[in-house]
Amino acid sequence: MANIRKGDLVQVITGPTQDRGGDRGKQGKVIEILKDQDRIVVEGVNYVTKHVKVGQTQRGTKTGGIETHEAPIHISNVQLVDPKSKKPTRIGFREETVEKDGVKKTVRVRYAKKSGEKF
């Protein structure tokens, strides 16, 4: 079962800091998950420039130029953010029973462990 899903708020925990031009400490929503490569695309993180060749659409407008968009980063370089404290946290799973239409079913539910505490 995956810890991070599409739409989750995550924070980058590795790489150069923001004052050195990196993305460490930035938070963003997960746009896409590339499961076979163990990578995710995060909104506002890891921007790259892509040179697009000039072409024509069917309407006759010209396309092309330099575009910037998010590139995938490895899933181990991000950590899920606790919705209450807005700090990166670890994830746990627990089983809960859910009753739907008179049928009880056991499901695994994600929950955020304590974040920001020092021992």
N, CA, C and O atoms as CSV, one atom per row, in Angstrom:
chain,resi,resn,atom,element,x,y,z
A,1,MET,N,N,0.845,-1.181,0.000
A,1,MET,CA,C,0.000,0.000,0.000
A,1,MET,C,C,0.890,1.244,0.000
A,1,MET,O,O,1.832,1.345,0.785
A,2,ALA,N,N,0.582,2.172,-0.877
A,2,ALA,CA,C,1.433,3.341,-1.046
A,2,ALA,C,C,1.188,4.365,0.060
A,2,ALA,O,O,0.053,4.581,0.483
A,3,ASN,N,N,2.259,4.984,0.513
A,3,ASN,CA,C,2.146,6.026,1.530
A,3,ASN,C,C,1.668,7.338,0.934
A,3,ASN,O,O,0.911,8.068,1.573
A,4,ILE,N,N,2.101,7.647,-0.281
A,4,ILE,CA,C,1.785,8.931,-0.903
A,4,ILE,C,C,0.848,8.685,-2.077
A,4,ILE,O,O,1.064,7.787,-2.892
A,5,ARG,N,N,-0.194,9.499,-2.145
A,5,ARG,CA,C,-1.188,9.367,-3.203
A,5,ARG,C,C,-1.363,10.702,-3.914
A,5,ARG,O,O,-0.911,11.742,-3.436
A,6,LYS,N,N,-2.022,10.651,-5.058
A,6,LYS,CA,C,-2.294,11.857,-5.833
A,6,LYS,C,C,-3.161,12.813,-5.011
A,6,LYS,O,O,-4.156,12.396,-4.419
A,7,GLY,N,N,-2.786,14.086,-4.974
A,7,GLY,CA,C,-3.532,15.085,-4.232
A,7,GLY,C,C,-3.003,15.342,-2.835
A,7,GLY,O,O,-3.443,16.287,-2.181
A,8,ASP,N,N,-2.054,14.511,-2.351
A,8,ASP,CA,C,-1.485,14.706,-1.019
A,8,ASP,C,C,-0.559,15.919,-0.999
A,8,ASP,O,O,0.037,16.272,-2.017
A,9,LEU,N,N,-0.444,16.551,0.165
A,9,LEU,CA,C,0.494,17.645,0.362
A,9,LEU,C,C,1.804,17.058,0.872
A,9,LEU,O,O,1.826,16.392,1.907
A,10,VAL,N,N,2.903,17.304,0.143
A,10,VAL,CA,C,4.206,16.751,0.514
A,10,VAL,C,C,5.230,17.877,0.617
A,10,VAL,O,O,5.015,18.981,0.114
A,11,GLN,N,N,6.349,17.575,1.280
A,11,GLN,CA,C,7.454,18.525,1.419
A,11,GLN,C,C,8.735,17.846,0.964
A,11,GLN,O,O,8.964,16.674,1.264
A,12,VAL,N,N,9.573,18.588,0.236
A,12,VAL,CA,C,10.863,18.077,-0.221
A,12,VAL,C,C,11.814,18.088,0.962
A,12,VAL,O,O,11.952,19.108,1.637
A,13,ILE,N,N,12.483,16.947,1.226
A,13,ILE,CA,C,13.348,16.846,2.400
A,13,ILE,C,C,14.818,16.700,2.049
A,13,ILE,O,O,15.654,16.678,2.953
A,14,THR,N,N,15.168,16.600,0.762
A,14,THR,CA,C,16.565,16.469,0.369
A,14,THR,C,C,16.900,17.467,-0.727
A,14,THR,O,O,16.014,18.102,-1.300
A,15,GLY,N,N,18.191,17.596,-1.008
A,15,GLY,CA,C,18.657,18.488,-2.056
A,15,GLY,C,C,19.109,19.816,-1.493
A,15,GLY,O,O,19.086,20.029,-0.281
A,16,PRO,N,N,19.528,20.724,-2.391
A,16,PRO,CA,C,19.989,22.035,-1.946
A,16,PRO,C,C,18.841,22.863,-1.354
A,16,PRO,O,O,17.682,22.703,-1.737
A,17,THR,N,N,19.185,23.742,-0.422
A,17,THR,CA,C,18.180,24.596,0.208
A,17,THR,C,C,17.706,25.657,-0.781
A,17,THR,O,O,18.292,25.832,-1.849
A,18,GLN,N,N,16.652,26.353,-0.416
A,18,GLN,CA,C,16.065,27.342,-1.316
A,18,GLN,C,C,16.983,28.538,-1.547
A,18,GLN,O,O,16.971,29.119,-2.632
A,19,ASP,N,N,17.783,28.917,-0.541
A,19,ASP,CA,C,18.689,30.048,-0.733
A,19,ASP,C,C,19.854,29.696,-1.644
A,19,ASP,O,O,20.558,30.591,-2.111
A,20,ARG,N,N,20.073,28.411,-1.905
A,20,ARG,CA,C,21.101,27.980,-2.852
A,20,ARG,C,C,20.491,27.601,-4.211
A,20,ARG,O,O,21.173,27.046,-5.072
A,21,GLY,N,N,19.228,27.903,-4.385
A,21,GLY,CA,C,18.581,27.644,-5.669
A,21,GLY,C,C,17.907,26.286,-5.759
A,21,GLY,O,O,17.506,25.877,-6.849
A,22,GLY,N,N,17.770,25.577,-4.648
A,22,GLY,CA,C,17.157,24.257,-4.661
A,22,GLY,C,C,15.711,24.280,-4.222
A,22,GLY,O,O,15.081,25.335,-4.150
A,23,ASP,N,N,15.195,23.099,-3.931
A,23,ASP,CA,C,13.786,22.965,-3.584
A,23,ASP,C,C,13.543,22.425,-2.180
A,23,ASP,O,O,12.390,22.215,-1.804
A,24,ARG,N,N,14.608,22.190,-1.381
A,24,ARG,CA,C,14.402,21.618,-0.053
A,24,ARG,C,C,13.563,22.558,0.809
A,24,ARG,O,O,13.837,23.755,0.886
A,25,GLY,N,N,12.540,22.006,1.453
A,25,GLY,CA,C,11.649,22.780,2.289
A,25,GLY,C,C,10.379,23.237,1.598
A,25,GLY,O,O,9.452,23.698,2.264
A,26,LYS,N,N,10.314,23.120,0.282
A,26,LYS,CA,C,9.120,23.527,-0.448
A,26,LYS,C,C,8.022,22.494,-0.266
A,26,LYS,O,O,8.286,21.294,-0.181
A,27,GLN,N,N,6.785,22.974,-0.208
A,27,GLN,CA,C,5.624,22.096,-0.099
A,27,GLN,C,C,4.761,22.258,-1.340
A,27,GLN,O,O,4.668,23.344,-1.912
A,28,GLY,N,N,4.130,21.156,-1.746
A,28,GLY,CA,C,3.242,21.209,-2.908
A,28,GLY,C,C,2.390,19.964,-2.978
A,28,GLY,O,O,2.649,18.975,-2.292
A,29,LYS,N,N,1.360,20.024,-3.821
A,29,LYS,CA,C,0.462,18.887,-3.993
A,29,LYS,C,C,1.021,17.945,-5.048
A,29,LYS,O,O,1.679,18.369,-5.998
A,30,VAL,N,N,0.745,16.654,-4.863
A,30,VAL,CA,C,1.181,15.637,-5.818
A,30,VAL,C,C,0.253,15.691,-7.023
A,30,VAL,O,O,-0.962,15.546,-6.888
A,31,ILE,N,N,0.836,15.901,-8.209
A,31,ILE,CA,C,0.065,15.973,-9.445
A,31,ILE,C,C,-0.063,14.595,-10.078
A,31,ILE,O,O,-1.133,14.208,-10.548
A,32,GLU,N,N,1.052,13.856,-10.081
A,32,GLU,CA,C,1.081,12.586,-10.797
A,32,GLU,C,C,2.040,11.635,-10.094
A,32,GLU,O,O,3.035,12.066,-9.510
A,33,ILE,N,N,1.740,10.345,-10.150
A,33,ILE,CA,C,2.611,9.329,-9.575
A,33,ILE,C,C,3.053,8.390,-10.687
A,33,ILE,O,O,2.221,7.826,-11.397
A,34,LEU,N,N,4.365,8.225,-10.838
A,34,LEU,CA,C,4.930,7.284,-11.800
A,34,LEU,C,C,5.395,6.061,-11.021
A,34,LEU,O,O,6.547,5.991,-10.591
A,35,LYS,N,N,4.502,5.105,-10.843
A,35,LYS,CA,C,4.725,3.991,-9.935
A,35,LYS,C,C,5.865,3.084,-10.394
A,35,LYS,O,O,6.632,2.598,-9.562
A,36,ASP,N,N,5.991,2.848,-11.692
A,36,ASP,CA,C,7.031,1.944,-12.180
A,36,ASP,C,C,8.429,2.514,-12.019
A,36,ASP,O,O,9.400,1.759,-11.979
A,37,GLN,N,N,8.552,3.846,-11.924
A,37,GLN,CA,C,9.856,4.497,-11.756
A,37,GLN,C,C,10.091,4.978,-10.333
A,37,GLN,O,O,11.159,5.520,-10.047
A,38,ASP,N,N,9.118,4.797,-9.419
A,38,ASP,CA,C,9.189,5.287,-8.043
A,38,ASP,C,C,9.415,6.797,-7.997
A,38,ASP,O,O,10.212,7.288,-7.198
A,39,ARG,N,N,8.721,7.516,-8.845
A,39,ARG,CA,C,8.853,8.970,-8.910
A,39,ARG,C,C,7.482,9.629,-8.854
A,39,ARG,O,O,6.469,9.018,-9.195
A,40,ILE,N,N,7.467,10.892,-8.416
A,40,ILE,CA,C,6.230,11.659,-8.377
A,40,ILE,C,C,6.478,13.051,-8.948
A,40,ILE,O,O,7.608,13.539,-8.955
A,41,VAL,N,N,5.414,13.679,-9.422
A,41,VAL,CA,C,5.473,15.050,-9.913
A,41,VAL,C,C,4.744,15.905,-8.885
A,41,VAL,O,O,3.577,15.663,-8.577
A,42,VAL,N,N,5.449,16.918,-8.353
A,42,VAL,CA,C,4.900,17.775,-7.307
A,42,VAL,C,C,4.715,19.176,-7.878
A,42,VAL,O,O,5.579,19.693,-8.586
A,43,GLU,N,N,3.569,19.784,-7.556
A,43,GLU,CA,C,3.230,21.115,-8.042
A,43,GLU,C,C,4.191,22.160,-7.467
A,43,GLU,O,O,4.327,22.276,-6.249
A,44,GLY,N,N,4.855,22.918,-8.343
A,44,GLY,CA,C,5.737,23.998,-7.912
A,44,GLY,C,C,7.135,23.572,-7.522
A,44,GLY,O,O,7.893,24.385,-6.993
A,45,VAL,N,N,7.503,22.315,-7.768
A,45,VAL,CA,C,8.809,21.792,-7.362
A,45,VAL,C,C,9.512,21.192,-8.578
A,45,VAL,O,O,8.873,20.564,-9.423
A,46,ASN,N,N,10.836,21.387,-8.663
A,46,ASN,CA,C,11.686,20.797,-9.694
A,46,ASN,C,C,11.290,21.266,-11.095
A,46,ASN,O,O,11.028,20.453,-11.981
A,47,TYR,N,N,11.251,22.573,-11.278
A,47,TYR,CA,C,10.949,23.134,-12.594
A,47,TYR,C,C,12.124,22.924,-13.542
A,47,TYR,O,O,13.282,23.107,-13.164
A,48,VAL,N,N,11.810,22.535,-14.784
A,48,VAL,CA,C,12.816,22.396,-15.829
A,48,VAL,C,C,12.329,23.161,-17.051
A,48,VAL,O,O,11.125,23.328,-17.251
A,49,THR,N,N,13.282,23.630,-17.877
A,49,THR,CA,C,12.914,24.303,-19.116
A,49,THR,C,C,12.998,23.299,-20.248
A,49,THR,O,O,13.925,22.491,-20.318
A,50,LYS,N,N,12.015,23.362,-21.131
A,50,LYS,CA,C,11.960,22.445,-22.259
A,50,LYS,C,C,11.829,23.274,-23.536
A,50,LYS,O,O,10.965,24.145,-23.634
A,51,HIS,N,N,12.687,22.998,-24.505
A,51,HIS,CA,C,12.650,23.693,-25.779
A,51,HIS,C,C,11.739,22.910,-26.718
A,51,HIS,O,O,12.009,21.752,-27.038
A,52,VAL,N,N,10.660,23.553,-27.156
A,52,VAL,CA,C,9.677,22.900,-28.011
A,52,VAL,C,C,9.854,23.421,-29.432
A,52,VAL,O,O,9.923,24.628,-29.664
A,53,LYS,N,N,9.925,22.489,-30.375
A,53,LYS,CA,C,10.121,22.838,-31.766
A,53,LYS,C,C,8.888,23.550,-32.314
A,53,LYS,O,O,7.759,23.221,-31.948
A,54,VAL,N,N,9.108,24.530,-33.195
A,54,VAL,CA,C,8.018,25.300,-33.762
A,54,VAL,C,C,7.242,24.417,-34.726
A,54,VAL,O,O,7.814,23.742,-35.581
A,55,GLY,N,N,5.929,24.440,-34.567
A,55,GLY,CA,C,5.054,23.680,-35.450
A,55,GLY,C,C,3.781,24.460,-35.664
A,55,GLY,O,O,3.620,25.562,-35.141
A,56,GLN,N,N,2.870,23.884,-36.439
A,56,GLN,CA,C,1.602,24.547,-36.706
A,56,GLN,C,C,0.462,23.638,-36.281
A,56,GLN,O,O,0.510,22.422,-36.466
A,57,THR,N,N,-0.563,24.255,-35.708
A,57,THR,CA,C,-1.769,23.511,-35.393
A,57,THR,C,C,-2.686,23.538,-36.603
A,57,THR,O,O,-2.367,24.162,-37.615
A,58,GLN,N,N,-3.808,22.871,-36.505
A,58,GLN,CA,C,-4.734,22.828,-37.645
A,58,GLN,C,C,-5.342,24.192,-37.938
A,58,GLN,O,O,-5.750,24.466,-39.067
A,59,ARG,N,N,-5.401,25.040,-36.930
A,59,ARG,CA,C,-5.962,26.381,-37.149
A,59,ARG,C,C,-4.947,27.325,-37.779
A,59,ARG,O,O,-5.309,28.417,-38.217
A,60,GLY,N,N,-3.686,26.922,-37.828
A,60,GLY,CA,C,-2.671,27.763,-38.448
A,60,GLY,C,C,-1.844,28.559,-37.470
A,60,GLY,O,O,-0.954,29.298,-37.891
A,61,THR,N,N,-2.105,28.437,-36.157
A,61,THR,CA,C,-1.305,29.168,-35.180
A,61,THR,C,C,0.012,28.440,-34.956
A,61,THR,O,O,0.088,27.213,-35.009
A,62,LYS,N,N,1.035,29.227,-34.709
A,62,LYS,CA,C,2.359,28.645,-34.495
A,62,LYS,C,C,2.540,28.310,-33.022
A,62,LYS,O,O,2.131,29.067,-32.141
A,63,THR,N,N,3.160,27.163,-32.771
A,63,THR,CA,C,3.477,26.747,-31.413
A,63,THR,C,C,4.981,26.580,-31.298
A,63,THR,O,O,5.692,26.513,-32.300
A,64,GLY,N,N,5.447,26.515,-30.081
A,64,GLY,CA,C,6.885,26.312,-29.886
A,64,GLY,C,C,7.459,27.367,-28.974
A,64,GLY,O,O,6.771,28.300,-28.560
A,65,GLY,N,N,8.740,27.203,-28.666
A,65,GLY,CA,C,9.418,28.131,-27.778
A,65,GLY,C,C,9.960,27.414,-26.563
A,65,GLY,O,O,10.170,26.201,-26.586
A,66,ILE,N,N,10.186,28.165,-25.502
A,66,ILE,CA,C,10.733,27.596,-24.270
A,66,ILE,C,C,9.619,27.524,-23.238
A,66,ILE,O,O,9.006,28.537,-22.902
A,67,GLU,N,N,9.360,26.316,-22.734
A,67,GLU,CA,C,8.318,26.102,-21.736
A,67,GLU,C,C,8.967,25.637,-20.444
A,67,GLU,O,O,10.012,24.987,-20.469
A,68,THR,N,N,8.352,25.968,-19.316
A,68,THR,CA,C,8.807,25.438,-18.036
A,68,THR,C,C,7.679,24.615,-17.436
A,68,THR,O,O,6.515,25.015,-17.464
A,69,HIS,N,N,8.042,23.460,-16.893
A,69,HIS,CA,C,7.061,22.615,-16.224
A,69,HIS,C,C,7.763,21.762,-15.187
A,69,HIS,O,O,8.992,21.710,-15.138
A,70,GLU,N,N,6.969,21.089,-14.354
A,70,GLU,CA,C,7.519,20.282,-13.272
A,70,GLU,C,C,8.046,18.956,-13.806
A,70,GLU,O,O,7.419,18.320,-14.653
A,71,ALA,N,N,9.203,18.552,-13.301
A,71,ALA,CA,C,9.780,17.262,-13.647
A,71,ALA,C,C,9.611,16.318,-12.456
A,71,ALA,O,O,9.481,16.776,-11.321
A,72,PRO,N,N,9.611,15.014,-12.702
A,72,PRO,CA,C,9.443,14.073,-11.587
A,72,PRO,C,C,10.659,14.036,-10.670
A,72,PRO,O,O,11.790,14.232,-11.112
A,73,ILE,N,N,10.411,13.782,-9.383
A,73,ILE,CA,C,11.481,13.567,-8.418
A,73,ILE,C,C,11.235,12.235,-7.728
A,73,ILE,O,O,10.111,11.732,-7.720
A,74,HIS,N,N,12.282,11.667,-7.152
A,74,HIS,CA,C,12.158,10.358,-6.524
A,74,HIS,C,C,11.280,10.457,-5.285
A,74,HIS,O,O,11.313,11.446,-4.554
A,75,ILE,N,N,10.504,9.421,-5.069
A,75,ILE,CA,C,9.522,9.425,-3.982
A,75,ILE,C,C,10.186,9.447,-2.606
A,75,ILE,O,O,9.567,9.865,-1.628
A,76,SER,N,N,11.444,8.998,-2.521
A,76,SER,CA,C,12.140,8.997,-1.234
A,76,SER,C,C,12.626,10.385,-0.833
A,76,SER,O,O,13.055,10.586,0.304
A,77,ASN,N,N,12.563,11.337,-1.746
A,77,ASN,CA,C,13.033,12.694,-1.462
A,77,ASN,C,C,11.941,13.604,-0.927
A,77,ASN,O,O,12.189,14.782,-0.670
A,78,VAL,N,N,10.730,13.072,-0.755
A,78,VAL,CA,C,9.630,13.865,-0.214
A,78,VAL,C,C,9.033,13.155,0.990
A,78,VAL,O,O,9.195,11.946,1.160
A,79,GLN,N,N,8.337,13.924,1.824
A,79,GLN,CA,C,7.676,13.371,3.000
A,79,GLN,C,C,6.302,14.007,3.112
A,79,GLN,O,O,6.133,15.197,2.844
A,80,LEU,N,N,5.328,13.212,3.507
A,80,LEU,CA,C,3.963,13.687,3.641
A,80,LEU,C,C,3.868,14.735,4.744
A,80,LEU,O,O,4.574,14.643,5.748
A,81,VAL,N,N,2.996,15.736,4.563
A,81,VAL,CA,C,2.838,16.820,5.519
A,81,VAL,C,C,1.608,16.542,6.378
A,81,VAL,O,O,0.544,16.186,5.870
A,82,ASP,N,N,1.775,16.713,7.695
A,82,ASP,CA,C,0.664,16.553,8.636
A,82,ASP,C,C,-0.330,17.688,8.411
A,82,ASP,O,O,0.064,18.854,8.437
A,83,PRO,N,N,-1.612,17.379,8.189
A,83,PRO,CA,C,-2.575,18.450,7.905
A,83,PRO,C,C,-2.798,19.404,9.080
A,83,PRO,O,O,-3.182,20.553,8.865
A,84,LYS,N,N,-2.568,18.957,10.304
A,84,LYS,CA,C,-2.800,19.824,11.467
A,84,LYS,C,C,-1.630,20.768,11.716
A,84,LYS,O,O,-1.824,21.977,11.839
A,85,SER,N,N,-0.408,20.220,11.791
A,85,SER,CA,C,0.746,21.041,12.150
A,85,SER,C,C,1.492,21.615,10.955
A,85,SER,O,O,2.375,22.456,11.129
A,86,LYS,N,N,1.153,21.176,9.732
A,86,LYS,CA,C,1.812,21.621,8.490
A,86,LYS,C,C,3.304,21.331,8.496
A,86,LYS,O,O,4.079,22.070,7.890
A,87,LYS,N,N,3.722,20.248,9.185
A,87,LYS,CA,C,5.120,19.825,9.209
A,87,LYS,C,C,5.221,18.431,8.616
A,87,LYS,O,O,4.250,17.676,8.658
A,88,PRO,N,N,6.389,18.068,8.059
A,88,PRO,CA,C,6.535,16.719,7.512
A,88,PRO,C,C,6.411,15.671,8.614
A,88,PRO,O,O,6.873,15.877,9.736
A,89,THR,N,N,5.792,14.559,8.285
A,89,THR,CA,C,5.534,13.533,9.279
A,89,THR,C,C,5.603,12.155,8.647
A,89,THR,O,O,5.584,12.011,7.425
A,90,ARG,N,N,5.684,11.146,9.503
A,90,ARG,CA,C,5.650,9.766,9.049
A,90,ARG,C,C,4.205,9.295,9.004
A,90,ARG,O,O,3.326,9.878,9.638
A,91,ILE,N,N,3.977,8.236,8.249
A,91,ILE,CA,C,2.631,7.730,8.036
A,91,ILE,C,C,2.494,6.357,8.676
A,91,ILE,O,O,3.413,5.540,8.626
A,92,GLY,N,N,1.341,6.116,9.273
A,92,GLY,CA,C,1.036,4.811,9.831
A,92,GLY,C,C,-0.269,4.302,9.249
A,92,GLY,O,O,-1.026,5.064,8.648
A,93,PHE,N,N,-0.530,3.035,9.423
A,93,PHE,CA,C,-1.768,2.427,8.972
A,93,PHE,C,C,-2.436,1.744,10.148
A,93,PHE,O,O,-1.764,1.146,10.988
A,94,ARG,N,N,-3.742,1.830,10.210
A,94,ARG,CA,C,-4.494,1.100,11.224
A,94,ARG,C,C,-5.755,0.562,10.564
A,94,ARG,O,O,-6.241,1.095,9.566
A,95,GLU,N,N,-6.265,-0.505,11.151
A,95,GLU,CA,C,-7.462,-1.116,10.603
A,95,GLU,C,C,-8.692,-0.607,11.337
A,95,GLU,O,O,-8.720,-0.552,12.566
A,96,GLU,N,N,-9.692,-0.243,10.577
A,96,GLU,CA,C,-10.947,0.233,11.135
A,96,GLU,C,C,-12.087,-0.532,10.479
A,96,GLU,O,O,-12.004,-0.913,9.312
A,97,THR,N,N,-13.132,-0.749,11.231
A,97,THR,CA,C,-14.300,-1.412,10.669
A,97,THR,C,C,-15.297,-0.359,10.211
A,97,THR,O,O,-15.620,0.580,10.939
A,98,VAL,N,N,-15.771,-0.539,9.000
A,98,VAL,CA,C,-16.713,0.390,8.397
A,98,VAL,C,C,-17.987,-0.386,8.080
A,98,VAL,O,O,-17.935,-1.488,7.534
A,99,GLU,N,N,-19.124,0.198,8.428
A,99,GLU,CA,C,-20.396,-0.457,8.144
A,99,GLU,C,C,-21.088,0.270,7.001
A,99,GLU,O,O,-21.363,1.468,7.075
A,100,LYS,N,N,-21.362,-0.481,5.945
A,100,LYS,CA,C,-22.018,0.089,4.778
A,100,LYS,C,C,-23.124,-0.855,4.342
A,100,LYS,O,O,-22.863,-2.019,4.035
A,101,ASP,N,N,-24.344,-0.371,4.312
A,101,ASP,CA,C,-25.525,-1.158,3.944
A,101,ASP,C,C,-25.676,-2.400,4.814
A,101,ASP,O,O,-26.065,-3.461,4.327
A,102,GLY,N,N,-25.372,-2.267,6.089
A,102,GLY,CA,C,-25.527,-3.376,7.020
A,102,GLY,C,C,-24.418,-4.404,6.981
A,102,GLY,O,O,-24.491,-5.409,7.687
A,103,VAL,N,N,-23.377,-4.176,6.162
A,103,VAL,CA,C,-22.257,-5.107,6.049
A,103,VAL,C,C,-21.033,-4.459,6.674
A,103,VAL,O,O,-20.661,-3.341,6.317
A,104,LYS,N,N,-20.410,-5.166,7.607
A,104,LYS,CA,C,-19.197,-4.659,8.235
A,104,LYS,C,C,-17.994,-5.098,7.430
A,104,LYS,O,O,-17.894,-6.249,7.005
A,105,LYS,N,N,-17.078,-4.159,7.226
A,105,LYS,CA,C,-15.885,-4.431,6.439
A,105,LYS,C,C,-14.684,-3.800,7.126
A,105,LYS,O,O,-14.781,-2.685,7.638
A,106,THR,N,N,-13.564,-4.493,7.145
A,106,THR,CA,C,-12.346,-3.962,7.740
A,106,THR,C,C,-11.493,-3.333,6.645
A,106,THR,O,O,-11.189,-3.971,5.637
A,107,VAL,N,N,-11.108,-2.067,6.856
A,107,VAL,CA,C,-10.284,-1.349,5.884
A,107,VAL,C,C,-9.057,-0.768,6.565
A,107,VAL,O,O,-9.078,-0.449,7.754
A,108,ARG,N,N,-7.977,-0.636,5.781
A,108,ARG,CA,C,-6.761,-0.010,6.289
A,108,ARG,C,C,-6.837,1.483,6.019
A,108,ARG,O,O,-7.159,1.906,4.909
A,109,VAL,N,N,-6.538,2.282,7.046
A,109,VAL,CA,C,-6.649,3.735,6.963
A,109,VAL,C,C,-5.291,4.353,7.291
A,109,VAL,O,O,-4.619,3.931,8.232
A,110,ARG,N,N,-4.893,5.360,6.505
A,110,ARG,CA,C,-3.651,6.081,6.791
A,110,ARG,C,C,-3.892,7.095,7.891
A,110,ARG,O,O,-4.976,7.666,8.005
A,111,TYR,N,N,-2.849,7.312,8.710
A,111,TYR,CA,C,-2.918,8.391,9.695
A,111,TYR,C,C,-1.525,8.951,9.879
A,111,TYR,O,O,-0.528,8.250,9.704
A,112,ALA,N,N,-1.468,10.243,10.241
A,112,ALA,CA,C,-0.189,10.923,10.444
A,112,ALA,C,C,0.282,10.677,11.863
A,112,ALA,O,O,-0.466,10.881,12.820
A,113,LYS,N,N,1.527,10.237,11.996
A,113,LYS,CA,C,2.096,10.058,13.312
A,113,LYS,C,C,2.486,11.423,13.889
A,113,LYS,O,O,2.388,12.431,13.189
A,114,LYS,N,N,2.914,11.471,15.120
A,114,LYS,CA,C,3.292,12.748,15.744
A,114,LYS,C,C,4.427,13.381,14.977
A,114,LYS,O,O,5.401,12.709,14.637
A,115,SER,N,N,4.312,14.676,14.697
A,115,SER,CA,C,5.350,15.362,13.927
A,115,SER,C,C,5.909,16.522,14.748
A,115,SER,O,O,5.204,17.147,15.541
A,116,GLY,N,N,7.169,16.783,14.538
A,116,GLY,CA,C,7.797,17.941,15.152
A,116,GLY,C,C,8.181,17.772,16.613
A,116,GLY,O,O,8.603,18.737,17.250
A,117,GLU,N,N,8.049,16.586,17.151
A,117,GLU,CA,C,8.425,16.376,18.542
A,117,GLU,C,C,9.853,15.845,18.624
A,117,GLU,O,O,10.270,15.023,17.808
A,118,LYS,N,N,10.590,16.323,19.610
A,118,LYS,CA,C,11.943,15.831,19.832
A,118,LYS,C,C,11.947,15.046,21.138
A,118,LYS,O,O,11.299,15.426,22.113
A,119,PHE,N,N,12.671,13.974,21.134
A,119,PHE,CA,C,12.671,13.098,22.308
A,119,PHE,C,C,13.753,13.494,23.286
A,119,PHE,O,O,13.899,12.865,24.334
